[in-house]
Structures are given as C-alpha cells and as structure tokens.
Amino acid sequence: MTDGGQTGETGEAGEAAPARLTDAEAAVLAYEGRSWPGPGAKERAIREGLGLSPVRYYQLLNALMDDPRALAHAPGTVNRLRRIREAQRARR
C-alpha cells in the first residue's frame, strides 16, 4: 500500500525531518528575542517565568545557538546571537 505521494516525516531525499524544539527550548529563544529594560529584569523573568537559574538558561541558550532546529525556529535571534559570539571570540 502506498502513501499517496505524501512524504510524512521524511524529506525529498529520504532524510528524517528535524524534530521540533521542546516548549522549554522555544521559550528560551522567545525570552532571548525580547528586549529588556535592564539585566535584573531579564534574570528575574528567567527565574519566575521559566523556572531556571540564569546560569542554566545561558547554558541552554548556548547549546541552542548551534542547533539547526533553533535556527529554523528563530533565525533572526539565532543569527544575531551567533554574530555576537563570533565578535567576542575575535576580540580574544
């Protein structure tokens, strides 16, 4: 029995489609995409809104910057963060 031409979870070349971000990963990207009035407000929102310590938040964010799923989900945010990271590395 055929699938009627639908590819389902695979792409044209038979490769598996990338999985979606978890809700927590998407929330981290959403927080990073916002503008904040000051560093204290952002850290407080991370603790209260996401239930994460700021250290854990930034660990997750750093991992997401290299994740193709994150790039597909929020390309503007991920590319901005990558540019900042590369500029910081170049200064070292």
Secondary structure, DSSP 8 states (H G I E B T S, - for coil): ---TT--TTB-TTS-B------HHHHHHHHHHHS--SSHHHHHHHIIIII---HHHHHHHHHHHTT-HHHHHH-HHHHHHHHHHHHHHHHH-
